[in-house]
Amino acid sequence: MLSRDFLERRNALWARLRALAPGTPEFEATLGDLAALTGWSRERVLAGLGLSGAGAARPPEPERP
């Protein structure tokens, strides 16, 4: 059985993801937190949001000097 704390944290992360624009640093960080908490892949979390294709693209990596 899942604990109340786990469910509240998971639900808060889902709500935050829905409020953020895909591809932003905050979205990516929250997505990573949710994936780590649930054990789901990035693709599975994105599918749960109804995102795929261009909406699921990772933001470009910053250029390194």
RACOR-V488160 format. One record per backbone hydrogen bond with DSSP energy under -1.0 kcal/mol. CO is the residue of the C=O (numbers start at 1). NH is the residue of the N-H. If there is no record, write none. Layout:
BEGIN
co=CO nh=NH
co=CO nh=NH
END
This chain:
BEGIN
co=3 nh=7
co=4 nh=8
co=5 nh=9
co=6 nh=10
co=7 nh=11
co=8 nh=12
co=9 nh=13
co=10 nh=14
co=11 nh=15
co=12 nh=16
co=13 nh=17
co=14 nh=18
co=15 nh=19
co=16 nh=20
co=21 nh=24
co=24 nh=28
co=25 nh=29
co=26 nh=30
co=27 nh=31
co=28 nh=32
co=29 nh=33
co=30 nh=34
co=31 nh=35
co=32 nh=36
co=33 nh=37
co=34 nh=38
co=35 nh=39
co=41 nh=45
co=42 nh=46
co=43 nh=47
co=44 nh=48
co=46 nh=51
co=47 nh=50
co=52 nh=55
co=53 nh=56
co=54 nh=57
END
